[in-house]
Every structure is written in structure tokens, then in C-alpha cells.
Amino acid sequence: CPASLAAPLAFTMLQRTRIHKGSSIFWGNASLDGQLSHHLEGLNVTQVLPLEPPEAWARRQKDVTTYLQYFRDLVRLFYKERPINYTQNLGCHLGCLLFPNGTTQSFYEVTLNGTEFLSFHVPNATWERRWPGSHTVATFAERELMKYTTTTQDLQYFLNTTCVSILQAQSARTGKLSSRSHAPLVLGLILGTLCLLGMAVGIFLCTGGSC
């Protein structure tokens, strides 16, 4: 039908982090044009589609595990300094769309306990608060994320250029997945973790009255 023909190609990534009494639990997935390509559970990320040879993929897995472990260790450290006994659920949803007329749209949204928290304005690489009303953690996280090129310029490049190039290659191959798609997917996961880390640090510091 015409509506389905006009549907855009999409690359999306969803990541959830649950923090409770200093422990962090990770879950997420990535999909390319509606096909599940990667799955994250705990510290284990697997490629559902065979996009990369086993030896190369093993190196990617190690990179992701390193970043997630770094996140987990920092959360544990902050918890020892400022114990928080309630659960926090952090989430990020990012990706890009390629429409039939060639136009594109990219997005990055962050939630805290199911409520919109921050969003990334891709055109000018800035973070914007979405939490209703004032929120010290949102203010702190926004300020911290704006300090680093990894969570501003690198993220902008990933969403505007790398992500879109995946979809353009997908479109040119008339539905066949590119064998080069894996690296950007892993990069997106790492960038997502770094952004959530800024939120997690803010939760601990601001709860202790240090921001």
C-alpha cells in the first residue's frame, strides 16, 4: 500500500540501565530496518545477525564490556560515598530515519524512571532538559554532558553522518545488510553508556548536595 512504500528506513538503539544499591543492570538492543541486529544483557552483547567474523566481533564485545564495566565500577564507587537505597531506571533511545525523498531525521532521547529527562538537539549538538519543572540532576547532567566532545560533537557526527550512512547503504543494497554496519552499532552503544554515566553521576552528587 502507499503508506508502507513511504515508510522510512530506520536504525534504532534502545538501552536501559537499572541502578539499585550500587549495582547496575544493563539491557538493550539495536535494529536495522526492523531486523534485530544486536542484543545486550548484563555485560554481554551479542550480534543476532552475522554482520562480522567471530574474531573481529570478539574485539567489539571486549570494547563494549570495558565501557559497561567502567560504568558499573563508577556507580559502585559513588554508592559507597553516598548510598541511595531507591531504584533508578535510566534509558536512552537513539537512532535515525531515512525517508524515500532522501531527507533524514536523527534523535537521542533520555529518560529517568520513565519520564523524559534530556534530549540531544542534533543540528547544533546541544543537550536540552525535558524534565517538567526544575530538577537539579537534569541541570547537572546537561552541564556535564556539554563539557565533552564525546557526548556532543562525536554524538552529533554519529547521528548525522554515521547512522545515516548505514541507512543509505542499506537502501542502495535493496534490503541487504551491509557487512560494515557492526562498528557504528557498537559505537552507538558506547556513546549511549557515556551519556547515561553523566546522569548516574548527577544522581549521586546532587542527592548528596554537591551540585
C-alpha positions as CSV (number, residue, x, y, z in Angstrom):
1,C,0.0,0.0,0.0
2,P,1.2,3.6,-0.5
3,A,1.7,4.1,3.3
4,S,4.1,1.2,3.6
5,L,6.0,2.4,0.5
6,A,6.5,5.8,2.1
7,A,7.8,4.3,5.4
8,P,11.3,5.4,6.2
9,L,14.3,3.1,6.8
10,A,15.2,3.2,10.4
11,F,18.2,2.4,12.6
12,T,17.3,2.5,16.3
13,M,19.0,1.6,19.5
14,L,17.4,1.1,22.9
15,Q,19.4,0.9,26.1
16,R,18.2,0.5,29.7
17,T,20.2,0.7,32.9
18,R,18.8,-0.1,36.3
19,I,20.7,1.1,39.3
20,H,19.9,-0.2,42.8
21,K,22.0,-0.1,45.9
22,G,25.2,0.4,43.9
23,S,24.6,-2.3,41.4
24,S,23.9,-1.7,37.7
25,I,21.9,-4.0,35.4
26,F,22.1,-3.4,31.6
27,W,19.7,-4.3,28.8
28,G,19.3,-3.2,25.3
29,N,19.0,-4.0,21.6
30,A,19.7,-2.5,18.2
31,S,17.7,-2.9,15.0
32,L,18.4,-2.0,11.4
33,D,15.4,-1.7,9.1
34,G,13.2,-3.6,11.5
35,Q,15.7,-6.5,11.9
36,L,17.2,-7.2,15.3
37,S,20.9,-7.0,14.9
38,H,22.4,-6.8,18.4
39,H,21.2,-7.6,21.9
40,L,22.6,-6.5,25.2
41,E,22.0,-8.2,28.6
42,G,24.2,-7.6,31.5
43,L,27.8,-7.2,30.3
44,N,27.1,-9.4,27.3
45,V,26.4,-8.0,23.9
46,T,25.7,-10.4,21.0
47,Q,25.2,-9.9,17.3
48,V,22.0,-11.6,16.2
49,L,22.8,-11.1,12.6
50,P,26.1,-12.4,11.3
51,L,27.5,-9.0,10.4
52,E,31.1,-9.7,11.4
53,P,33.5,-12.6,11.6
54,P,33.9,-14.2,15.0
55,E,37.4,-12.9,15.7
56,A,36.6,-9.3,14.8
57,W,33.3,-9.4,16.8
58,A,35.2,-10.7,19.8
59,R,37.2,-7.5,19.8
60,R,34.0,-5.4,19.6
61,Q,32.5,-7.3,22.5
62,K,35.6,-6.6,24.6
63,D,35.2,-2.9,23.9
64,V,31.6,-2.8,25.0
65,T,32.3,-4.9,28.1
66,T,35.1,-2.5,29.1
67,Y,32.9,0.6,28.9
68,L,30.0,-1.1,30.7
69,Q,32.3,-2.3,33.5
70,Y,33.7,1.2,33.8
71,F,30.2,2.5,34.3
72,R,29.4,-0.2,36.8
73,D,32.6,0.5,38.8
74,L,31.9,4.2,39.0
75,V,28.3,3.7,40.2
76,R,29.6,1.3,42.9
77,L,32.2,3.9,43.9
78,F,29.7,6.7,44.2
79,Y,27.3,4.5,46.1
80,K,29.9,3.8,48.8
81,E,30.3,7.6,49.2
82,R,26.6,8.5,49.0
83,P,24.3,5.5,49.5
84,I,21.0,5.7,47.7
85,N,18.5,3.0,48.6
86,Y,15.9,3.5,46.0
87,T,16.0,2.3,42.4
88,Q,16.8,4.5,39.4
89,N,15.9,3.4,35.9
90,L,17.9,5.2,33.2
91,G,17.1,4.8,29.5
92,C,18.3,6.1,26.1
93,H,16.7,5.8,22.7
94,L,18.7,6.9,19.7
95,G,18.7,6.5,16.0
96,C,18.0,8.0,12.6
97,L,15.4,7.7,9.8
98,L,15.9,7.9,6.0
99,F,12.8,8.9,4.1
100,P,12.0,7.9,0.5
101,N,12.6,11.5,-0.7
102,G,16.2,11.4,0.7
103,T,15.6,13.6,3.8
104,T,16.8,12.3,7.2
105,Q,15.9,12.8,10.8
106,S,18.1,11.8,13.9
107,F,17.2,11.7,17.5
108,Y,18.5,10.9,21.0
109,E,16.2,10.8,24.0
110,V,17.0,10.1,27.6
111,T,14.5,9.1,30.3
112,L,14.7,8.8,34.1
113,N,12.3,6.4,35.8
114,G,10.1,6.5,32.7
115,T,9.9,10.4,32.5
116,E,11.5,12.4,29.7
117,F,14.7,13.8,31.2
118,L,17.1,15.1,28.5
119,S,17.2,15.1,24.7
120,F,20.0,15.8,22.3
121,H,19.4,18.5,19.7
122,V,21.3,17.1,16.8
123,P,21.6,20.1,14.5
124,N,23.6,22.2,17.0
125,A,25.0,19.4,19.2
126,T,23.4,20.6,22.4
127,W,21.6,18.9,25.3
128,E,18.2,20.1,26.4
129,R,16.3,19.4,29.6
130,R,13.0,17.8,29.2
131,W,12.1,17.1,32.9
132,P,8.9,19.0,33.8
133,G,9.9,21.8,36.2
134,S,13.3,22.4,37.8
135,H,15.5,19.4,38.5
136,T,19.0,19.6,40.0
137,V,20.1,16.3,38.4
138,A,18.9,17.3,35.0
139,T,20.7,20.7,35.3
140,F,23.9,18.9,36.4
141,A,23.7,16.2,33.7
142,E,23.1,18.8,31.0
143,R,26.1,20.8,32.1
144,E,28.4,17.8,32.4
145,L,27.4,16.3,29.0
146,M,28.0,19.6,27.3
147,K,31.6,19.6,28.6
148,Y,33.0,16.8,26.4
149,T,33.3,16.4,22.6
150,T,32.4,12.7,23.0
151,T,28.9,13.5,24.2
152,T,28.4,16.5,21.9
153,Q,30.4,16.6,18.6
154,D,31.1,12.8,18.4
155,L,27.5,12.0,19.1
156,Q,26.3,14.6,16.6
157,Y,28.6,13.0,13.9
158,F,27.4,9.5,14.8
159,L,23.7,10.5,14.4
160,N,24.0,12.9,11.5
161,T,26.6,11.1,9.4
162,T,27.5,7.5,10.5
163,C,23.9,6.5,11.3
164,V,22.5,7.9,8.1
165,S,25.3,6.3,6.0
166,I,24.2,2.9,7.3
167,L,20.7,3.5,6.1
168,Q,21.9,4.9,2.7
169,A,24.0,1.8,2.2
170,Q,21.0,-0.3,3.3
171,S,18.8,1.4,0.8
172,A,21.3,1.0,-2.0
173,R,21.5,-2.7,-1.4
174,T,17.8,-3.1,-1.7
175,G,17.4,-4.7,1.7
176,K,20.7,-6.5,2.1
177,L,22.5,-5.6,5.3
178,S,26.0,-4.1,4.9
179,S,28.8,-6.1,6.5
180,R,30.2,-2.8,7.8
181,S,27.2,-2.0,10.0
182,H,28.5,-3.6,13.2
183,A,31.1,-0.9,14.2
184,P,28.7,2.0,14.2
185,L,26.2,-0.1,16.2
186,V,28.8,-0.8,18.9
187,L,29.9,2.9,18.8
188,G,26.3,3.9,19.5
189,L,26.1,1.7,22.5
190,I,29.3,3.1,23.9
191,L,28.1,6.7,23.4
192,G,24.8,5.8,25.0
193,T,26.6,4.4,28.0
194,L,28.7,7.6,28.4
195,C,25.6,9.8,28.3
196,L,23.9,7.6,30.9
197,L,27.0,7.8,33.0
198,G,26.6,11.6,33.2
199,M,23.1,11.1,34.5
200,A,24.2,8.5,37.1
201,V,27.0,10.7,38.5
202,G,24.5,13.5,38.7
203,I,22.0,11.4,40.7
204,F,24.7,10.6,43.3
205,L,26.3,14.0,43.6
206,C,23.1,16.0,43.6
207,T,21.5,13.7,46.2
208,G,24.4,14.4,48.4
209,G,24.0,18.2,47.9
210,S,27.2,18.6,45.9
211,C,25.8,20.2,42.8
